[in-house]
């Protein structure tokens, strides 16, 4: 992975161990956006394990952050996996979040572009993600940088 990329004044770079506090604040905001706070918050061991995976070289999970003026203002997490319909890997952009005060300034777009670059370097032929239908602001951006495939996501908790 390249160390960093600059886009529209926003520096996107690999997550570093020293970023924990800033990352954690954004991570809490991301989870709150999806209703995971208070009684429904993720268990601390999930957050701890997620953080540790980003620094484990055998994990296919990666993280980058966006900086503006030295302040971390966004995060993106992504992973690579096999597909039954492709020879090479595909990239799943799992989490994308921009600090609320920074929205509309190109942070999300820069993070997505950085994932596209990493996926291409890894030999992936596709990057995909999902969001809630109610995420109007996010979907307005996503419609500009990707194609909605029409798929509906189902899940079953075990």
C-alpha positions as CSV (number, residue, x, y, z in Angstrom):
1,X,0.0,0.0,0.0
2,X,1.3,3.4,-0.8
3,X,1.9,5.5,2.3
4,X,-0.4,8.4,1.4
5,X,-2.3,10.4,-1.3
6,X,-3.3,14.0,-1.4
7,X,-6.7,15.0,-2.9
8,X,-8.4,18.4,-2.7
9,X,-6.3,19.5,0.3
10,X,-7.1,16.3,2.2
11,X,-4.3,13.9,2.9
12,X,-5.3,10.2,2.9
13,X,-2.8,7.9,4.5
14,X,-2.5,4.5,6.2
15,X,-3.7,4.3,9.8
16,X,-0.9,4.4,12.3
17,X,-0.8,3.1,15.9
18,X,-0.6,6.7,17.2
19,X,-3.9,7.5,15.6
20,X,-6.0,5.5,18.1
21,X,-7.7,8.4,19.9
22,X,-8.7,10.2,16.8
23,X,-9.7,7.0,15.0
24,X,-11.7,5.9,18.1
25,X,-13.7,9.1,18.2
26,X,-14.6,8.8,14.5
27,X,-15.3,5.0,15.0
28,X,-17.8,5.9,17.8
29,X,-19.4,8.5,15.5
30,X,-19.7,6.0,12.7
31,X,-21.3,3.4,14.9
32,X,-23.7,6.0,16.4
33,X,-24.8,6.9,12.9
34,X,-25.9,3.3,12.4
35,X,-27.6,3.1,15.8
36,X,-24.8,1.3,17.7
37,X,-24.5,3.4,20.8
38,X,-25.6,3.2,24.4
39,X,-27.3,-0.1,25.1
40,X,-26.7,-1.2,21.4
41,X,-23.0,-0.2,21.3
42,X,-20.5,-2.6,20.1
43,X,-18.8,-4.6,22.8
44,X,-15.3,-3.1,23.6
45,X,-13.6,-6.4,22.5
46,X,-15.0,-5.9,19.0
47,X,-13.5,-2.4,18.8
48,X,-10.2,-3.7,20.3
49,X,-10.0,-6.6,17.9
50,X,-10.9,-4.5,14.9
51,X,-8.1,-2.1,15.8
52,X,-5.6,-4.9,16.2
53,X,-6.6,-6.5,12.8
54,X,-5.5,-3.3,11.0
55,X,-1.9,-3.9,12.2
56,X,-1.8,-7.7,11.8
57,X,0.0,-8.6,8.5
58,X,-2.0,-11.8,8.0
59,X,-5.4,-10.1,8.2
60,X,-6.9,-9.0,4.9
61,X,-8.4,-5.9,6.6
62,X,-7.0,-2.4,6.1
63,X,-7.6,1.2,7.3
64,X,-6.8,4.6,6.1
65,X,-7.6,8.0,7.6
66,X,-8.1,11.5,6.0
67,X,-6.2,14.4,7.5
68,X,-7.0,18.1,7.0
69,X,-4.6,20.6,8.6
70,X,-3.0,17.8,10.7
71,X,-6.4,16.8,12.1
72,X,-7.9,13.3,11.4
73,X,-11.3,14.0,9.9
74,X,-12.3,10.7,8.2
75,X,-11.8,7.0,8.2
76,X,-12.2,4.1,5.8
77,X,-11.9,0.4,6.4
78,X,-11.7,-2.2,3.6
79,X,-10.9,-5.8,3.0
80,X,-10.1,-8.1,0.2
81,X,-11.8,-11.5,-0.4
82,X,-12.3,-14.1,-3.1
83,X,-15.3,-14.2,-5.3
84,X,-17.1,-17.0,-7.2
85,X,-17.5,-14.7,-10.2
86,X,-14.0,-13.4,-10.5
87,X,-10.5,-14.8,-10.8
88,X,-8.8,-12.2,-8.6
89,X,-9.8,-10.6,-5.4
90,X,-12.6,-8.1,-4.8
91,X,-12.5,-5.3,-2.3
92,X,-15.3,-4.6,0.2
93,X,-15.3,-1.1,1.5
94,X,-16.8,-1.8,4.9
95,X,-16.8,1.4,6.8
96,X,-16.6,5.1,5.6
97,X,-17.1,8.0,7.9
98,X,-16.3,11.7,7.9
99,X,-16.5,14.0,10.9
100,X,-19.8,15.9,10.6
101,X,-18.1,19.3,10.5
102,X,-16.1,18.2,7.5
103,X,-18.9,16.8,5.3
104,X,-19.3,18.2,1.9
105,X,-15.6,19.1,1.6
106,X,-14.4,16.1,-0.4
107,X,-13.2,13.9,2.5
108,X,-15.4,10.9,1.6
109,X,-14.6,11.2,-2.1
110,X,-10.9,11.2,-1.3
111,X,-11.2,8.2,1.0
112,X,-13.1,6.2,-1.7
113,X,-10.5,7.2,-4.3
114,X,-7.7,6.0,-2.1
115,X,-9.5,2.6,-1.7
116,X,-9.9,2.4,-5.4
117,X,-6.2,3.0,-5.8
118,X,-5.3,0.3,-3.2
119,X,-7.7,-2.2,-4.8
120,X,-6.2,-1.6,-8.2
121,X,-2.7,-2.1,-6.8
122,X,-3.9,-5.4,-5.1
123,X,-5.2,-6.7,-8.4
124,X,-8.9,-6.4,-7.4
125,X,-11.4,-6.0,-10.3
126,X,-14.1,-4.4,-8.2
127,X,-14.8,-2.3,-5.1
128,X,-18.2,-2.5,-3.6
129,X,-20.0,-1.4,-0.4
130,X,-23.4,-1.1,1.1
131,X,-25.3,1.7,2.9
132,X,-28.8,2.2,4.4
133,X,-31.4,3.5,2.0
134,X,-31.9,6.4,4.3
135,X,-28.3,7.6,4.0
136,X,-29.3,10.4,1.5
137,X,-26.1,12.4,1.9
138,X,-23.8,9.4,1.5
139,X,-25.8,8.1,-1.5
140,X,-25.6,11.4,-3.2
141,X,-21.8,11.0,-3.2
142,X,-21.9,7.3,-4.0
143,X,-24.0,7.9,-7.1
144,X,-21.2,10.1,-8.4
145,X,-18.3,7.7,-7.8
146,X,-19.9,4.3,-8.3
147,X,-22.8,2.5,-9.9
148,X,-25.8,1.3,-7.8
149,X,-26.1,-2.4,-8.8
150,X,-29.7,-2.8,-7.6
151,X,-28.9,-5.5,-5.1
152,X,-30.7,-5.6,-1.8
153,X,-28.8,-6.9,1.2
154,X,-30.2,-9.6,3.5
155,X,-28.6,-10.7,6.7
156,X,-29.4,-13.1,9.5
157,X,-27.7,-12.8,12.9
158,X,-26.5,-16.1,14.4
